Amino acid sequence: MANTFKSYVAANVLTGGTVVYTVPSSTTGTVIGLSLSNKGTATVTANVFLTRSSVDYSIISNVPITSGSTLVPVGAEQKLVMQDADELKITVSANSVVDCIASLLETT
């Protein structure tokens, strides 16, 4: 089994949803850190989903991120294990004001 640390970024997350990461075939992805940064001038809300077989499972729901601050929904002791073809998806209440950085460990 090979373990590889990777990071994935998404600038300007959209209200309709932005897929930050999709687990490659024959791989397990473990999210070890997830940061959402509000670079806008007003508070926005964010949702994070694990999507499996086209079904969204909520990780956080309608959590406010104040202007100029960062929300860390995954990190420290919390990890998120994802299976082959799972997606990490983010939605926000305002277009193009939130950036996302996801740090992962992929195991093949």
URDA-V85694 format. One record per backbone hydrogen bond with DSSP energy under -0.5 kcal/mol. NH is the residue of the N-H (numbers start at 1). CO is the residue of the C=O. Records with the same first field share a line. If there is no record, write none. Layout:
BEGIN
NH: CO, CO
END
This chain:
BEGIN
4: 106
6: 104
8: 102
10: 100
13: 98
17: 14
18: 90
20: 18, 88
21: 88
23: 86
27: 24
28: 107
29: 82
30: 105
31: 29, 80
32: 30, 103
33: 103
34: 74
35: 101
36: 71
37: 99
38: 69
39: 37, 97
40: 97
44: 65
46: 63
47: 91
48: 60
49: 89
50: 57
51: 49, 87
52: 50, 55
55: 52
57: 50
58: 56
59: 48, 60
60: 48
63: 46
65: 44
68: 38
69: 66
71: 36
73: 71
74: 34
78: 75
80: 31
82: 29
85: 23
86: 83
87: 51
88: 21
89: 49, 87
90: 18
91: 47
92: 14
93: 45
96: 13
97: 94
99: 37
100: 10
101: 35
102: 8
103: 33
104: 6
105: 30
106: 4, 104
107: 28
108: 2
END
